[in-house]
Amino acid sequence: MADTQLTAEQEAQAQRIAEIISQNMQGEALRIARLLVSKPDAELFGKKEFELRDRVHEIGVKAFETGLGERKKGGTTGRA
């Protein structure tokens, strides 16, 4: 993915959102690591593979929710 050109204000907002996402992911990253080391290689596929995939998808959902929640809320400028 290519870097996106942002204004200074957008970059500041992106940095703030990235920090929040990073803080939220620390606990999930540890849960994923524990899952990976808890089973022998032969048992990482199948059920555990899908559990890991679900956890990674949850990280994406949380990141998306954070991004939406941190955006400035704006009202409509015209008639609804």
C-alpha positions as CSV (number, residue, x, y, z in Angstrom):
1,M,0.0,0.0,0.0
2,A,1.4,3.3,-1.0
3,D,1.7,6.1,1.5
4,T,-1.1,8.6,1.3
5,Q,-0.3,12.3,1.1
6,L,-2.0,14.0,4.1
7,T,-2.3,17.6,5.3
8,A,-0.7,18.4,8.6
9,E,-4.0,18.2,10.4
10,Q,-4.8,14.8,8.8
11,E,-1.4,13.5,9.7
12,A,-1.9,14.5,13.3
13,Q,-5.2,12.8,13.4
14,A,-3.7,9.7,11.8
15,Q,-0.9,9.6,14.4
16,R,-3.5,9.9,17.2
17,I,-5.6,7.1,15.8
18,A,-2.5,4.9,15.3
19,E,-1.5,5.4,18.9
20,I,-5.0,4.3,20.1
21,I,-5.0,1.3,17.8
22,S,-1.5,0.3,19.0
23,Q,-2.6,0.5,22.6
24,N,-5.7,-1.5,21.9
25,M,-3.7,-4.2,20.0
26,Q,-1.2,-4.9,22.7
27,G,-3.5,-7.1,24.7
28,E,-4.7,-8.9,21.6
29,A,-1.2,-9.4,20.3
30,L,-0.3,-11.2,23.6
31,R,-3.4,-13.4,23.3
32,I,-2.4,-14.3,19.7
33,A,1.2,-15.1,20.9
34,R,-0.1,-17.3,23.7
35,L,-2.3,-19.2,21.2
36,L,0.7,-19.7,18.9
37,V,2.9,-21.1,21.6
38,S,0.3,-23.2,23.4
39,K,0.1,-25.9,20.7
40,P,2.6,-28.0,18.8
41,D,3.0,-27.2,15.1
42,A,0.7,-30.0,14.0
43,E,-2.2,-28.6,16.1
44,L,-1.9,-25.0,14.8
45,F,-3.9,-25.7,11.7
46,G,-7.6,-26.5,11.7
47,K,-9.6,-25.2,14.6
48,K,-6.7,-23.1,16.0
49,E,-6.0,-21.6,12.6
50,F,-9.6,-20.3,12.4
51,E,-9.4,-19.0,16.0
52,L,-6.2,-17.1,15.1
53,R,-7.9,-15.7,12.0
54,D,-10.9,-14.6,14.0
55,R,-8.6,-12.7,16.4
56,V,-6.8,-11.0,13.6
57,H,-10.1,-10.0,12.0
58,E,-11.2,-8.6,15.4
59,I,-8.1,-6.4,15.4
60,G,-9.2,-5.0,12.0
61,V,-12.8,-4.4,13.3
62,K,-11.4,-2.5,16.4
63,A,-9.1,-0.5,14.2
64,F,-12.0,0.5,11.9
65,E,-14.2,1.4,14.8
66,T,-11.4,3.5,16.3
67,G,-10.9,5.3,13.1
68,L,-14.5,6.1,12.7
69,G,-14.9,7.1,16.3
70,E,-12.0,9.5,16.2
71,R,-13.0,11.3,13.1
72,K,-14.5,14.7,13.6
73,K,-18.3,14.6,13.5
74,G,-19.7,17.1,11.0
75,G,-23.3,18.2,10.4
76,T,-24.9,18.6,7.1
77,T,-24.5,22.0,5.5
78,G,-27.6,21.9,3.3
79,R,-31.2,20.9,3.7
80,A,-31.7,17.3,4.6
